[in-house]
């Protein structure tokens, strides 16, 4: 079974980080994952309208404080999607709000950066 992952981030550095993390994970766990990247909220919504993705990794920098609302809007349109929100370490107060909005997980970006650098 193929997992269709959509990475939504406006920054190349975050996309590169997630790509490196995915590559490292796939070396350890042989899953069939295809990944696509979008760099704006408009691109994200257009892509999601095609109904071809399974998981969305949503970077905080895409919509910042509007991230919980975007999660709600995405899931209202397609409740089978799974959303992982990437949050800045210093904004832990948003973790609860993205969960309440329906994200299945949230990850502090600093934790990802430390994990990848340890590989």
N, C-alpha and C positions, 0 to 999 in steps of 0.2 A: 504494500500500500504506500503510495506516494503522499508525503506531507507537503502541502503547498504553503510556503512561508512568504509573507510580505513584510518587508522591512520598511518602515516609514520614518525617515529622518531627514531633516534639512541639511545636515552636515556630513561631509565626506569622511571626517575623522570617526564619527560614530558608525557610519556604514562600514568603514574599513575594519573597525574594531569588531563589529558583529560578524562580518564576513570571516575574519580570522578565528573568532570563537566557534563559528559554525564548522569551519574547515577542521579545526582541532577536534571538535566533538565527533564529527563524522569519521575521523580516523580511529576513534575509540569505539564507537557504536555505529555499525554499518546500517544506517537507515536510508531510505530513499527520500531525500529532501530536495525540493527545487526552491530556489529563493529568487525573489524579484525585489527591486528597490524603487521606492517613490520618494520624492524630495519635497513635496508640498501637500497641504491638506486637499487641494483641488485634485491633484494626481491620485491621492489616496481614495477619495470618494469616487472618482471615475473608475479606478481599478476595482474597488469593492462592488460597484454596480454590475460588473461583469460576473460576479458570483463564482470566482474560480479559486479563491484562496481558502485555507483552513485556519491558519494562525497569522495574527498580525503582531509584530513587535513595534510598538508605538513609542517613539522617542518623545520625551517631554518637550524638547526644543521645537517640535512641530507646531504645537498650539499652547504650550506653557500652561497657565492656570485654567485654560479651557479644556485641558485633557480629560478630566472626569466627564464633562458634558459630551465631548467627542466620543468617548467610550460608550456612553448611553445611546447616542445617536446611531453609532455603528451597529450596536446590538439590537436596537429597535428595528433597524432595517434587515438585519440578518443575525438571528440569535444562535446560529450554529457555529459562528466564528469563535475562536478563542483569542483573547487579547492579552498580551504581556506588555505592561507599561514600564518603560525605562525612566526612572526618576533620578534627579540629582540627589546626591547624598544629603545636602543641606536642606532639602525640602521634604523631610520625612512625614510632615503633617499631611501630605497629599496621598500617602500610601493608603490610608483608610478610605479616602474619598474615591480613589480609582477602583478599589475593591467593591465598595458600595455601588459604584456605577456599573459593575459587572465584569471588570477585568479579572481574569483567572489568576493572575499573578502580577506582582510589581517587583522590580529589581533595581536596587540603587546602582547607577552606572559605575560608581567607584568600585563596587564589589566585582563587577565584570572586568574592569580594567586591571584590578589586582589579580584576578584569576587568570586572565590571558597572559599577563606578564610573567606569571609563575610557570607557564607551560614551556 
